[in-house]
Amino acid sequence: MKVLVIYAHPWEGSFNHAVLETVISGLKSGKNEVDVLDLNKESFNPVLTKEELALYRKGEFLDPKVGEYQARITASDYLFFIFPIWWGGMPAILKGFIDKVFLNDWAYGQIGFIPKGMLTHIKGATVVATMGAPKFFYGIILRNAVELLFSKGILNFCGVKKVKGFALYDVENQTNEKRRKWLAEIKTYTTGLKYFFY
């Protein structure tokens, strides 16, 4: 299975980077082909200009990286997102990636007034989101923002129906033992990933 890992964190010393390394290792152990898209290393520009917005509904773009990223998604069987929750949502670079890459007539379309997801070749997706907030704050105050917005509002909308989420709460205040436990769980999950979706 070919897996595209989309990663959005600028610091290599972060826990997110430890998650990334664990995910890559687990996927390769499970005999998957892994393609890593590190948005910060790519120096991806997340800003959607007025010129690009004018082309949006036509499914056209000006940034050549958009076409490259669409091709990498098209060539993949599975998507894996890793990012922190900042101010209740995804980092700006990942939001801009969705805005610019998931275009009309490519990621989704319409039949009359009914939306139609077009990424139906993607067998599933996993979202790993880290956050400083404790579990009760995320669940009650933010109302599971990632699940509602990212999983349902973006991936399901675009035709990716099977989405698994890992929310890692209060990361900064966890013990090293707890963090290692999380990484071990992610390693086990990614090593056996193909068995969850076939």
C-alpha positions in Angstrom: 0.0 0.0 0.0 1.3 3.5 -0.9 0.9 5.9 2.0 1.4 9.7 1.8 2.3 11.2 5.1 1.5 14.9 5.3 3.4 16.5 8.1 3.0 20.1 9.5 5.4 21.1 12.2 8.4 23.3 11.8 10.6 22.0 14.7 12.6 18.8 14.4 12.9 18.6 18.2 9.1 18.4 18.7 7.0 15.5 19.9 5.3 15.7 16.5 8.6 14.9 14.9 9.0 11.8 17.1 5.5 10.8 16.0 6.5 11.3 12.3 9.6 9.1 12.8 7.5 6.4 14.5 4.9 6.5 11.8 7.5 6.1 9.0 9.2 3.2 10.8 5.9 1.5 11.5 4.6 1.8 8.0 7.8 0.5 6.5 7.8 -2.4 9.0 4.3 -3.2 7.6 5.8 -3.4 4.1 4.1 -0.1 2.9 5.6 2.3 0.4 6.0 5.6 2.2 6.0 9.1 0.7 6.6 12.0 3.2 5.4 15.5 2.5 6.9 17.8 5.1 5.2 21.1 4.3 7.7 23.3 6.3 10.7 21.7 4.7 9.1 22.2 1.3 8.7 25.9 2.2 5.1 25.6 1.0 3.4 29.0 0.7 -0.1 28.6 2.3 -1.5 31.9 1.2 -4.3 31.8 -1.4 -3.9 34.9 -3.5 -6.8 36.7 -5.2 -5.5 35.5 -8.5 -5.6 31.9 -7.3 -9.0 32.4 -5.8 -10.3 33.6 -9.2 -9.2 30.2 -10.6 -10.5 28.1 -7.7 -13.9 27.1 -9.0 -12.4 26.1 -12.3 -10.0 23.7 -10.4 -7.0 25.6 -11.8 -4.0 26.9 -10.0 -0.9 29.1 -10.3 1.5 27.5 -7.7 3.3 24.6 -9.5 3.5 22.8 -6.1 -0.2 22.3 -6.1 -0.1 20.1 -9.2 2.8 18.2 -7.7 0.9 17.6 -4.5 -2.2 16.6 -6.3 -0.2 14.0 -8.3 1.3 12.6 -5.1 -2.2 12.2 -3.5 -3.5 10.7 -6.7 -0.7 8.1 -6.7 -1.4 7.2 -3.0 -3.8 4.6 -1.5 -3.8 6.1 2.0 -3.3 9.5 3.7 -1.7 10.1 7.1 -1.7 13.5 8.6 0.4 14.6 11.6 0.1 18.1 13.1 -0.3 20.0 16.4 -3.5 21.8 17.4 -2.8 25.5 17.6 -5.5 28.0 18.7 -8.1 25.2 18.4 -7.2 24.3 14.8 -4.6 23.0 12.4 -1.4 25.1 11.7 -1.8 27.8 9.0 0.5 25.9 6.6 -1.8 22.8 6.7 -4.9 24.9 6.4 -3.4 26.6 3.3 -2.5 23.2 1.9 -6.1 22.2 2.1 -7.3 25.5 0.6 -4.9 25.4 -2.3 -4.6 21.7 -3.1 -8.1 20.3 -2.5 -9.6 22.0 -5.4 -13.1 21.9 -7.0 -13.3 19.3 -9.7 -10.4 17.5 -8.3 -11.0 16.8 -4.6 -14.8 17.3 -4.8 -17.5 18.2 -7.2 -21.3 18.6 -7.4 -24.2 16.8 -9.0 -26.8 19.6 -9.1 -26.8 21.0 -5.5 -25.4 17.7 -4.0 -21.7 17.6 -3.2 -19.7 14.6 -4.4 -16.3 13.6 -3.0 -13.8 12.7 -5.7 -10.9 11.2 -3.7 -12.7 7.9 -3.5 -9.5 6.0 -4.6 -8.1 6.8 -1.1 -8.9 3.7 1.0 -8.7 5.6 4.3 -6.8 8.2 6.3 -5.3 8.6 9.8 -5.1 11.9 11.6 -2.6 12.3 14.6 -3.1 15.6 16.3 -1.1 16.7 19.4 -2.3 19.5 21.7 -1.4 21.3 24.9 -5.0 21.3 26.1 -6.3 18.6 28.5 -8.8 16.1 27.2 -11.9 17.7 28.9 -11.1 21.1 27.4 -10.7 19.7 23.9 -13.8 17.6 24.2 -16.1 20.0 26.0 -14.9 23.5 25.1 -13.5 22.9 21.6 -16.1 20.1 20.9 -13.7 17.7 19.2 -12.7 20.3 16.6 -10.4 18.1 14.6 -12.9 15.3 14.3 -15.7 17.6 13.2 -13.7 19.9 10.9 -10.8 17.7 9.6 -12.3 14.2 9.5 -15.9 15.0 8.6 -15.7 18.5 7.1 -12.7 17.9 4.8 -11.8 14.2 4.4 -15.4 12.7 4.4 -16.6 15.6 2.2 -13.9 14.8 -0.3 -14.8 11.1 -0.5 -12.4 9.6 2.1 -14.9 7.6 4.2 -12.7 5.7 6.6 -10.8 8.0 8.9 -9.1 7.0 12.2 -8.0 9.7 14.6 -5.5 9.9 17.4 -5.8 12.9 19.8 -2.8 13.2 22.1 -3.7 15.5 24.9 -1.8 17.8 27.3 1.5 16.7 25.7 3.8 19.1 27.5 2.7 17.9 30.9 3.0 14.1 30.2 5.7 11.9 31.5 8.3 10.4 29.2 6.8 7.1 30.0 3.4 8.2 28.8 4.9 9.7 25.6 6.8 6.4 24.9 3.5 4.5 25.4 1.8 6.7 22.8 4.6 6.1 20.4 4.5 2.4 21.0 0.7 2.4 20.3 1.2 4.3 17.1 4.0 2.0 16.0 1.8 -1.1 16.5 -1.1 0.6 14.7 1.0 1.7 11.7 2.8 -1.7 11.4 -0.6 -3.4 11.0 -2.3 -0.5 9.1 -3.3 -2.4 6.0 -5.3 -4.9 8.0 -7.6 -2.2 9.3 -8.6 -1.1 5.8 -8.8 -4.2 3.6 
